[in-house]
Amino acid sequence: MSWYVLYTSARAEKRVFDRISEMEIEVYLPLHKVKRRWSDRIKLIEIPLFNSYIFVKCDEHKLRDLLLIYGVSRIVYYLGRPAIVRD
């Protein structure tokens, strides 16, 4: 099994993470904490390190099934094949 990259809808990374986790597929969403300021408060929130990207570890033939998940836009390709990310 290898790590693959999925492109998600805008600001849907955490919801897609939860949906894929329910399918018992190993998924990785790197987050970092940032202070955000509103008119009445300052809050520390977690946002994705890479906007609209999520990483999954599965067999290549299961990638097509992940496209059916609401929020997943496409599989990231490199040289005509799904992009593999090293551990």
Number of C-alpha atoms within 10 A of each C-alpha: 8 13 19 22 21 22 19 24 15 12 14 17 23 17 14 22 21 11 16 18 14 10 9 8 16 14 18 16 17 13 14 11 12 11 9 11 10 7 5 6 7 10 12 11 11 13 16 16 13 12 17 18 23 24 18 23 19 15 12 14 8 11 18 11 8 21 16 11 13 13 21 23 17 16 20 15 13 9 6 7 10 16 16 17 12 7 6
